Amino acid sequence: MTAADAGSCRPTTRSRARTGGQGFRLSAADSLSLGNALCGFLAVCVLASSAIQALKAGDGFLPDPRYFATAVVLLLIGATCDLFDGLVARRFRASAWAPSSTTWPM
């Protein structure tokens, strides 16, 4: 390998990761989407936890009704986040499809 060949193996500035000054930012719509996903995941975890506790106690599958109420509340919060997610994305034009004018496509 010659010195000319060794010089071509250097990484270019484009292949290096960008550092400094550029952080990861979430829009309001993205935050609501994450809230929706988190609430759904937590609802499943609450119900799984109640089933595991009931089976460990030897009662068969008779989970405590409070767990179901908690899961329903979490799902309602997630549905509310989902509702406002689309509205916020369209309002602040933070979605993949953002209309370029005030008219809507037909």
N, CA, C and O atoms as CSV, one atom per row, in Angstrom:
chain,resi,resn,atom,element,x,y,z
A,1,MET,N,N,0.845,-1.156,0.000
A,1,MET,CA,C,0.000,0.000,0.000
A,1,MET,C,C,0.899,1.230,0.000
A,1,MET,O,O,1.861,1.318,0.764
A,2,THR,N,N,0.577,2.146,-0.845
A,2,THR,CA,C,1.382,3.358,-0.956
A,2,THR,C,C,0.794,4.463,-0.099
A,2,THR,O,O,-0.299,4.326,0.451
A,3,ALA,N,N,1.530,5.555,0.006
A,3,ALA,CA,C,1.055,6.687,0.797
A,3,ALA,C,C,-0.185,7.317,0.174
A,3,ALA,O,O,-1.036,7.851,0.885
A,4,ALA,N,N,-0.289,7.257,-1.143
A,4,ALA,CA,C,-1.467,7.818,-1.820
A,4,ALA,C,C,-2.712,6.993,-1.503
A,4,ALA,O,O,-3.806,7.536,-1.351
A,5,ASP,N,N,-2.533,5.664,-1.405
A,5,ASP,CA,C,-3.663,4.802,-1.068
A,5,ASP,C,C,-4.110,5.002,0.378
A,5,ASP,O,O,-5.304,4.932,0.670
A,6,ALA,N,N,-3.182,5.245,1.270
A,6,ALA,CA,C,-3.520,5.423,2.681
A,6,ALA,C,C,-4.305,6.702,2.902
A,6,ALA,O,O,-5.138,6.763,3.806
A,7,GLY,N,N,-4.062,7.709,2.108
A,7,GLY,CA,C,-4.785,8.975,2.261
A,7,GLY,C,C,-6.247,8.868,1.876
A,7,GLY,O,O,-7.063,9.665,2.340
A,8,SER,N,N,-6.600,7.896,1.034
A,8,SER,CA,C,-7.993,7.774,0.599
A,8,SER,C,C,-8.855,7.060,1.637
A,8,SER,O,O,-10.076,7.006,1.484
A,9,CYS,N,N,-8.251,6.516,2.682
A,9,CYS,CA,C,-9.010,5.785,3.699
A,9,CYS,C,C,-9.483,6.685,4.829
A,9,CYS,O,O,-10.152,6.210,5.746
A,10,ARG,N,N,-9.159,7.948,4.787
A,10,ARG,CA,C,-9.586,8.852,5.851
A,10,ARG,C,C,-11.093,9.079,5.782
A,10,ARG,O,O,-11.660,9.192,4.695
A,11,PRO,N,N,-11.727,9.144,6.926
A,11,PRO,CA,C,-13.164,9.433,6.902
A,11,PRO,C,C,-13.403,10.882,6.501
A,11,PRO,O,O,-12.653,11.781,6.881
A,12,THR,N,N,-14.438,11.086,5.745
A,12,THR,CA,C,-14.779,12.446,5.342
A,12,THR,C,C,-15.609,13.097,6.430
A,12,THR,O,O,-16.070,12.426,7.353
A,13,THR,N,N,-15.795,14.376,6.324
A,13,THR,CA,C,-16.584,15.086,7.337
A,13,THR,C,C,-18.046,14.680,7.265
A,13,THR,O,O,-18.761,14.788,8.261
A,14,ARG,N,N,-18.505,14.220,6.121
A,14,ARG,CA,C,-19.904,13.803,6.013
A,14,ARG,C,C,-20.174,12.501,6.747
A,14,ARG,O,O,-21.286,12.283,7.229
A,15,SER,N,N,-19.177,11.634,6.840
A,15,SER,CA,C,-19.395,10.348,7.497
A,15,SER,C,C,-19.281,10.447,9.020
A,15,SER,O,O,-19.705,9.536,9.731
A,16,ARG,N,N,-18.726,11.520,9.510
A,16,ARG,CA,C,-18.618,11.689,10.952
A,16,ARG,C,C,-19.965,12.117,11.529
A,16,ARG,O,O,-20.755,12.795,10.873
A,17,ALA,N,N,-20.198,11.712,12.740
A,17,ALA,CA,C,-21.446,12.094,13.403
A,17,ALA,C,C,-21.378,13.564,13.778
A,17,ALA,O,O,-20.340,14.069,14.206
A,18,ARG,N,N,-22.488,14.227,13.610
A,18,ARG,CA,C,-22.546,15.637,13.974
A,18,ARG,C,C,-22.651,15.766,15.485
A,18,ARG,O,O,-23.468,15.103,16.124
A,19,THR,N,N,-21.840,16.604,16.031
A,19,THR,CA,C,-21.859,16.800,17.480
A,19,THR,C,C,-21.915,18.276,17.774
A,19,THR,O,O,-21.476,19.107,16.977
A,20,GLY,N,N,-22.448,18.583,18.901
A,20,GLY,CA,C,-22.448,19.956,19.382
A,20,GLY,C,C,-23.570,20.793,18.821
A,20,GLY,O,O,-23.648,21.024,17.615
A,21,GLY,N,N,-24.425,21.239,19.688
A,21,GLY,CA,C,-25.446,22.196,19.311
A,21,GLY,C,C,-26.711,21.620,18.714
A,21,GLY,O,O,-27.708,22.334,18.605
A,22,GLN,N,N,-26.711,20.370,18.327
A,22,GLN,CA,C,-27.903,19.800,17.725
A,22,GLN,C,C,-28.445,18.706,18.624
A,22,GLN,O,O,-27.900,17.604,18.674
A,23,GLY,N,N,-29.512,19.014,19.328
A,23,GLY,CA,C,-30.128,18.044,20.217
A,23,GLY,C,C,-31.372,17.453,19.587
A,23,GLY,O,O,-31.829,17.902,18.536
A,24,PHE,N,N,-31.899,16.462,20.229
A,24,PHE,CA,C,-33.122,15.810,19.768
A,24,PHE,C,C,-34.303,16.544,20.358
A,24,PHE,O,O,-34.423,16.649,21.578
A,25,ARG,N,N,-35.174,17.052,19.512
A,25,ARG,CA,C,-36.329,17.807,19.987
A,25,ARG,C,C,-37.611,17.134,19.538
A,25,ARG,O,O,-37.717,16.660,18.407
A,26,LEU,N,N,-38.569,17.099,20.424
A,26,LEU,CA,C,-39.889,16.569,20.106
A,26,LEU,C,C,-40.857,17.718,19.915
A,26,LEU,O,O,-40.833,18.700,20.658
A,27,SER,N,N,-41.706,17.584,18.913
A,27,SER,CA,C,-42.769,18.563,18.767
A,27,SER,C,C,-43.891,18.214,19.745
A,27,SER,O,O,-43.875,17.157,20.375
A,28,ALA,N,N,-44.845,19.103,19.859
A,28,ALA,CA,C,-45.976,18.851,20.759
A,28,ALA,C,C,-46.770,17.633,20.290
A,28,ALA,O,O,-47.243,16.842,21.106
A,29,ALA,N,N,-46.914,17.487,18.975
A,29,ALA,CA,C,-47.649,16.338,18.441
A,29,ALA,C,C,-46.905,15.033,18.731
A,29,ALA,O,O,-47.528,14.018,19.044
A,30,ASP,N,N,-45.586,15.059,18.628
A,30,ASP,CA,C,-44.807,13.858,18.937
A,30,ASP,C,C,-44.916,13.499,20.413
A,30,ASP,O,O,-44.976,12.322,20.768
A,31,SER,N,N,-44.942,14.508,21.266
A,31,SER,CA,C,-45.085,14.253,22.700
A,31,SER,C,C,-46.435,13.613,23.010
A,31,SER,O,O,-46.525,12.716,23.848
A,32,LEU,N,N,-47.474,14.074,22.337
A,32,LEU,CA,C,-48.788,13.472,22.548
A,32,LEU,C,C,-48.834,12.038,22.024
A,32,LEU,O,O,-49.487,11.183,22.621
A,33,SER,N,N,-48.155,11.771,20.924
A,33,SER,CA,C,-48.092,10.395,20.402
A,33,SER,C,C,-47.366,9.482,21.388
A,33,SER,O,O,-47.787,8.348,21.619
A,34,LEU,N,N,-46.288,9.977,21.960
A,34,LEU,CA,C,-45.578,9.183,22.968
A,34,LEU,C,C,-46.439,8.967,24.211
A,34,LEU,O,O,-46.411,7.893,24.811
A,35,GLY,N,N,-47.199,9.984,24.591
A,35,GLY,CA,C,-48.105,9.829,25.727
A,35,GLY,C,C,-49.150,8.764,25.470
A,35,GLY,O,O,-49.487,7.988,26.364
A,36,ASN,N,N,-49.665,8.724,24.248
A,36,ASN,CA,C,-50.639,7.710,23.875
A,36,ASN,C,C,-50.024,6.315,23.967
A,36,ASN,O,O,-50.626,5.402,24.532
A,37,ALA,N,N,-48.829,6.155,23.414
A,37,ALA,CA,C,-48.166,4.848,23.451
A,37,ALA,C,C,-47.834,4.435,24.881
A,37,ALA,O,O,-47.986,3.269,25.246
A,38,LEU,N,N,-47.387,5.381,25.679
A,38,LEU,CA,C,-47.039,5.082,27.069
A,38,LEU,C,C,-48.263,4.665,27.872
A,38,LEU,O,O,-48.196,3.719,28.657
A,39,CYS,N,N,-49.376,5.360,27.683
A,39,CYS,CA,C,-50.597,4.998,28.418
A,39,CYS,C,C,-51.092,3.609,28.018
A,39,CYS,O,O,-51.521,2.838,28.876
A,40,GLY,N,N,-51.037,3.283,26.734
A,40,GLY,CA,C,-51.448,1.948,26.293
A,40,GLY,C,C,-50.554,0.865,26.860
A,40,GLY,O,O,-51.031,-0.183,27.295
A,41,PHE,N,N,-49.249,1.121,26.855
A,41,PHE,CA,C,-48.302,0.151,27.401
A,41,PHE,C,C,-48.526,-0.044,28.899
A,41,PHE,O,O,-48.510,-1.172,29.391
A,42,LEU,N,N,-48.734,1.058,29.620
A,42,LEU,CA,C,-48.958,0.947,31.062
A,42,LEU,C,C,-50.265,0.236,31.380
A,42,LEU,O,O,-50.344,-0.486,32.374
A,43,ALA,N,N,-51.298,0.425,30.553
A,43,ALA,CA,C,-52.562,-0.276,30.775
A,43,ALA,C,C,-52.368,-1.786,30.643
A,43,ALA,O,O,-52.908,-2.557,31.437
A,44,VAL,N,N,-51.604,-2.202,29.650
A,44,VAL,CA,C,-51.322,-3.631,29.477
A,44,VAL,C,C,-50.499,-4.148,30.650
A,44,VAL,O,O,-50.741,-5.251,31.140
A,45,CYS,N,N,-49.526,-3.359,31.105
A,45,CYS,CA,C,-48.695,-3.774,32.242
A,45,CYS,C,C,-49.516,-3.911,33.517
A,45,CYS,O,O,-49.300,-4.841,34.294
A,46,VAL,N,N,-50.451,-3.001,33.741
A,46,VAL,CA,C,-51.298,-3.063,34.937
A,46,VAL,C,C,-52.148,-4.331,34.918
A,46,VAL,O,O,-52.268,-5.016,35.933
A,47,LEU,N,N,-52.735,-4.641,33.767
A,47,LEU,CA,C,-53.570,-5.842,33.683
A,47,LEU,C,C,-52.739,-7.113,33.804
A,47,LEU,O,O,-53.181,-8.084,34.420
A,48,ALA,N,N,-51.549,-7.120,33.228
A,48,ALA,CA,C,-50.677,-8.291,33.363
A,48,ALA,C,C,-50.242,-8.467,34.811
A,48,ALA,O,O,-50.182,-9.589,35.313
A,49,SER,N,N,-49.943,-7.368,35.477
A,49,SER,CA,C,-49.544,-7.433,36.881
A,49,SER,C,C,-50.679,-7.971,37.753
A,49,SER,O,O,-50.446,-8.763,38.665
A,50,SER,N,N,-51.898,-7.538,37.468
A,50,SER,CA,C,-53.031,-8.033,38.263
A,50,SER,C,C,-53.246,-9.525,38.037
A,50,SER,O,O,-53.572,-10.254,38.974
A,51,ALA,N,N,-53.066,-9.981,36.807
A,51,ALA,CA,C,-53.231,-11.409,36.521
A,51,ALA,C,C,-52.146,-12.226,37.211
A,51,ALA,O,O,-52.426,-13.294,37.756
A,52,ILE,N,N,-50.914,-11.735,37.194
A,52,ILE,CA,C,-49.813,-12.456,37.842
A,52,ILE,C,C,-50.029,-12.530,39.345
A,52,ILE,O,O,-49.802,-13.577,39.951
A,53,GLN,N,N,-50.465,-11.432,39.955
A,53,GLN,CA,C,-50.699,-11.436,41.401
A,53,GLN,C,C,-51.838,-12.380,41.780
A,53,GLN,O,O,-51.761,-13.070,42.797
A,54,ALA,N,N,-52.899,-12.414,40.963
A,54,ALA,CA,C,-54.018,-13.305,41.261
A,54,ALA,C,C,-53.608,-14.766,41.114
A,54,ALA,O,O,-54.035,-15.611,41.900
A,55,LEU,N,N,-52.799,-15.063,40.134
A,55,LEU,CA,C,-52.361,-16.448,39.944
A,55,LEU,C,C,-51.379,-16.881,41.023
A,55,LEU,O,O,-51.372,-18.046,41.420
A,56,LYS,N,N,-50.547,-15.956,41.504
A,56,LYS,CA,C,-49.627,-16.295,42.593
A,56,LYS,C,C,-50.364,-16.554,43.896
A,56,LYS,O,O,-49.925,-17.377,44.700
A,57,ALA,N,N,-51.469,-15.870,44.116
A,57,ALA,CA,C,-52.238,-16.043,45.345
A,57,ALA,C,C,-53.014,-17.357,45.341
A,57,ALA,O,O,-53.506,-17.798,46.381
A,58,GLY,N,N,-53.120,-17.977,44.176
A,58,GLY,CA,C,-53.828,-19.255,44.094
A,58,GLY,C,C,-55.326,-19.098,43.961
A,58,GLY,O,O,-56.061,-20.071,44.127
A,59,ASP,N,N,-55.798,-17.904,43.668
A,59,ASP,CA,C,-57.234,-17.658,43.523
A,59,ASP,C,C,-57.728,-17.950,42.112
A,59,ASP,O,O,-58.886,-17.677,41.795
A,60,GLY,N,N,-56.891,-18.485,41.286
A,60,GLY,CA,C,-57.262,-18.599,39.876
A,60,GLY,C,C,-57.131,-17.225,39.249
A,60,GLY,O,O,-56.355,-16.389,39.711
A,61,PHE,N,N,-57.878,-17.006,38.223
A,61,PHE,CA,C,-57.806,-15.703,37.566
A,61,PHE,C,C,-58.966,-14.835,38.029
A,61,PHE,O,O,-59.954,-14.668,37.314
A,62,LEU,N,N,-58.837,-14.287,39.227
A,62,LEU,CA,C,-59.813,-13.351,39.766
A,62,LEU,C,C,-59.081,-12.063,40.147
A,62,LEU,O,O,-58.825,-11.823,41.326
A,63,PRO,N,N,-58.749,-11.246,39.168
A,63,PRO,CA,C,-58.008,-10.021,39.472
A,63,PRO,C,C,-58.878,-8.999,40.191
A,63,PRO,O,O,-60.106,-9.038,40.117
A,64,ASP,N,N,-58.224,-8.101,40.875
A,64,ASP,CA,C,-58.891,-7.039,41.617
A,64,ASP,C,C,-59.515,-6.045,40.627
A,64,ASP,O,O,-58.837,-5.624,39.691
A,65,PRO,N,N,-60.785,-5.658,40.805
A,65,PRO,CA,C,-61.433,-4.725,39.874
A,65,PRO,C,C,-60.759,-3.347,39.809
A,65,PRO,O,O,-60.927,-2.624,38.827
A,66,ARG,N,N,-59.999,-2.982,40.847
A,66,ARG,CA,C,-59.309,-1.685,40.808
A,66,ARG,C,C,-58.296,-1.623,39.679
A,66,ARG,O,O,-58.041,-0.553,39.125
A,67,TYR,N,N,-57.712,-2.776,39.333
A,67,TYR,CA,C,-56.755,-2.804,38.232
A,67,TYR,C,C,-57.443,-2.496,36.903
A,67,TYR,O,O,-56.888,-1.803,36.050
A,68,PHE,N,N,-58.644,-3.014,36.740
A,68,PHE,CA,C,-59.378,-2.734,35.511
A,68,PHE,C,C,-59.736,-1.255,35.413
A,68,PHE,O,O,-59.674,-0.672,34.331
A,69,ALA,N,N,-60.109,-0.651,36.532
A,69,ALA,CA,C,-60.425,0.779,36.532
A,69,ALA,C,C,-59.192,1.606,36.170
A,69,ALA,O,O,-59.286,2.579,35.422
A,70,THR,N,N,-58.041,1.210,36.705
A,70,THR,CA,C,-56.803,1.914,36.376
A,70,THR,C,C,-56.482,1.781,34.898
A,70,THR,O,O,-56.081,2.752,34.257
A,71,ALA,N,N,-56.657,0.580,34.350
A,71,ALA,CA,C,-56.382,0.359,32.932
A,71,ALA,C,C,-57.334,1.170,32.055
A,71,ALA,O,O,-56.918,1.718,31.035
A,72,VAL,N,N,-58.594,1.250,32.438
A,72,VAL,CA,C,-59.568,2.024,31.658
A,72,VAL,C,C,-59.218,3.507,31.684
A,72,VAL,O,O,-59.306,4.181,30.658
A,73,VAL,N,N,-58.824,4.018,32.841
A,73,VAL,CA,C,-58.431,5.427,32.935
A,73,VAL,C,C,-57.205,5.698,32.063
A,73,VAL,O,O,-57.143,6.713,31.369
A,74,LEU,N,N,-56.233,4.789,32.100
A,74,LEU,CA,C,-55.048,4.959,31.257
A,74,LEU,C,C,-55.404,4.931,29.775
A,74,LEU,O,O,-54.848,5.699,28.990
A,75,LEU,N,N,-56.320,4.058,29.389
A,75,LEU,CA,C,-56.736,4.007,27.988
A,75,LEU,C,C,-57.503,5.262,27.583
A,75,LEU,O,O,-57.370,5.724,26.450
A,76,LEU,N,N,-58.291,5.812,28.480
A,76,LEU,CA,C,-58.993,7.069,28.169
A,76,LEU,C,C,-58.019,8.234,28.026
A,76,LEU,O,O,-58.198,9.091,27.159
A,77,ILE,N,N,-56.996,8.269,28.867
A,77,ILE,CA,C,-55.969,9.305,28.735
A,77,ILE,C,C,-55.232,9.134,27.405
A,77,ILE,O,O,-54.947,10.115,26.718
A,78,GLY,N,N,-54.928,7.897,27.049
A,78,GLY,CA,C,-54.269,7.633,25.774
A,78,GLY,C,C,-55.134,8.024,24.584
A,78,GLY,O,O,-54.627,8.558,23.598
A,79,ALA,N,N,-56.441,7.762,24.670
A,79,ALA,CA,C,-57.351,8.154,23.588
A,79,ALA,C,C,-57.428,9.677,23.466
A,79,ALA,O,O,-57.510,10.213,22.361
A,80,THR,N,N,-57.401,10.363,24.597
A,80,THR,CA,C,-57.405,11.826,24.566
A,80,THR,C,C,-56.126,12.362,23.933
A,80,THR,O,O,-56.165,13.311,23.151
A,81,CYS,N,N,-54.996,11.754,24.272
A,81,CYS,CA,C,-53.726,12.145,23.636
A,81,CYS,C,C,-53.784,11.905,22.139
A,81,CYS,O,O,-53.282,12.715,21.360
A,82,ASP,N,N,-54.392,10.797,21.728
A,82,ASP,CA,C,-54.512,10.483,20.315
A,82,ASP,C,C,-55.410,11.489,19.602
A,82,ASP,O,O,-55.139,11.873,18.464
A,83,LEU,N,N,-56.468,11.908,20.265
A,83,LEU,CA,C,-57.374,12.894,19.684
A,83,LEU,C,C,-56.653,14.211,19.434
A,83,LEU,O,O,-56.751,14.788,18.351
A,84,PHE,N,N,-55.929,14.680,20.442
A,84,PHE,CA,C,-55.277,15.974,20.313
A,84,PHE,C,C,-53.987,15.913,19.499
A,84,PHE,O,O,-53.482,16.947,19.061
A,85,ASP,N,N,-53.458,14.721,19.297
A,85,ASP,CA,C,-52.244,14.577,18.511
A,85,ASP,C,C,-52.451,15.097,17.086
A,85,ASP,O,O,-51.666,15.909,16.596
A,86,GLY,N,N,-53.486,14.635,16.441
A,86,GLY,CA,C,-53.766,15.076,15.074
A,86,GLY,C,C,-54.107,16.543,14.994
A,86,GLY,O,O,-53.690,17.238,14.068
A,87,LEU,N,N,-54.869,17.018,15.968
A,87,LEU,CA,C,-55.244,18.433,15.962
A,87,LEU,C,C,-54.025,19.344,16.119
A,87,LEU,O,O,-53.900,20.353,15.425
A,88,VAL,N,N,-53.140,18.980,17.027
A,88,VAL,CA,C,-51.937,19.787,17.266
A,88,VAL,C,C,-51.005,19.722,16.057
A,88,VAL,O,O,-50.411,20.731,15.679
A,89,ALA,N,N,-50.876,18.552,15.456
A,89,ALA,CA,C,-49.996,18.408,14.294
A,89,ALA,C,C,-50.486,19.260,13.130
A,89,ALA,O,O,-49.683,19.889,12.441
A,90,ARG,N,N,-51.796,19.285,12.908
A,90,ARG,CA,C,-52.321,20.118,11.829
A,90,ARG,C,C,-52.258,21.599,12.163
A,90,ARG,O,O,-52.012,22.428,11.287
A,91,ARG,N,N,-52.479,21.930,13.417
A,91,ARG,CA,C,-52.467,23.335,13.821
A,91,ARG,C,C,-51.081,23.952,13.679
A,91,ARG,O,O,-50.940,25.073,13.190
A,92,PHE,N,N,-50.065,23.219,14.107
A,92,PHE,CA,C,-48.706,23.750,14.051
A,92,PHE,C,C,-47.925,23.234,12.848
A,92,PHE,O,O,-46.716,23.439,12.744
A,93,ARG,N,N,-48.631,22.565,11.944
A,93,ARG,CA,C,-48.024,22.033,10.711
A,93,ARG,C,C,-46.781,21.202,11.012
A,93,ARG,O,O,-45.731,21.381,10.395
A,94,ALA,N,N,-46.921,20.302,11.960
A,94,ALA,CA,C,-45.799,19.465,12.377
A,94,ALA,C,C,-45.974,18.017,11.946
A,94,ALA,O,O,-45.320,17.127,12.490
A,95,SER,N,N,-46.841,17.774,10.984
A,95,SER,CA,C,-47.067,16.402,10.550
A,95,SER,C,C,-46.397,16.171,9.201
A,95,SER,O,O,-45.885,17.104,8.582
A,96,ALA,N,N,-46.408,14.919,8.753
A,96,ALA,CA,C,-45.817,14.594,7.455
A,96,ALA,C,C,-46.616,15.244,6.333
A,96,ALA,O,O,-46.042,15.667,5.330
A,97,TRP,N,N,-47.922,15.328,6.490
A,97,TRP,CA,C,-48.758,15.997,5.511
A,97,TRP,C,C,-49.242,17.288,6.119
A,97,TRP,O,O,-50.063,17.282,7.036
A,98,ALA,N,N,-48.749,18.367,5.626
A,98,ALA,CA,C,-49.190,19.672,6.092
A,98,ALA,C,C,-49.661,20.450,4.871
A,98,ALA,O,O,-48.893,20.636,3.926
A,99,PRO,N,N,-50.900,20.904,4.875
A,99,PRO,CA,C,-51.391,21.633,3.702
A,99,PRO,C,C,-50.610,22.914,3.492
A,99,PRO,O,O,-50.263,23.606,4.449
A,100,SER,N,N,-50.334,23.226,2.231
A,100,SER,CA,C,-49.552,24.418,1.924
A,100,SER,C,C,-50.401,25.676,1.898
A,100,SER,O,O,-49.868,26.785,1.919
A,101,SER,N,N,-51.698,25.516,1.854
A,101,SER,CA,C,-52.590,26.664,1.875
A,101,SER,C,C,-53.742,26.377,2.823
A,101,SER,O,O,-53.765,25.345,3.493
A,102,THR,N,N,-54.680,27.280,2.874
A,102,THR,CA,C,-55.809,27.095,3.784
A,102,THR,C,C,-56.886,26.213,3.190
A,102,THR,O,O,-57.839,25.867,3.889
A,103,THR,N,N,-56.772,25.834,1.917
A,103,THR,CA,C,-57.777,24.968,1.310
A,103,THR,C,C,-57.404,23.512,1.545
A,103,THR,O,O,-56.226,23.156,1.591
A,104,TRP,N,N,-58.412,22.692,1.691
A,104,TRP,CA,C,-58.214,21.267,1.942
A,104,TRP,C,C,-58.382,20.501,0.652
A,104,TRP,O,O,-59.205,20.880,-0.181
A,105,PRO,N,N,-57.626,19.432,0.460
A,105,PRO,CA,C,-57.760,18.633,-0.780
A,105,PRO,C,C,-59.099,17.911,-0.796
A,105,PRO,O,O,-59.633,17.530,0.246
A,106,MET,N,N,-59.622,17.732,-1.988
A,106,MET,CA,C,-60.905,17.032,-2.121
A,106,MET,C,C,-60.727,15.707,-2.769
A,106,MET,O,O,-61.700,14.979,-2.963
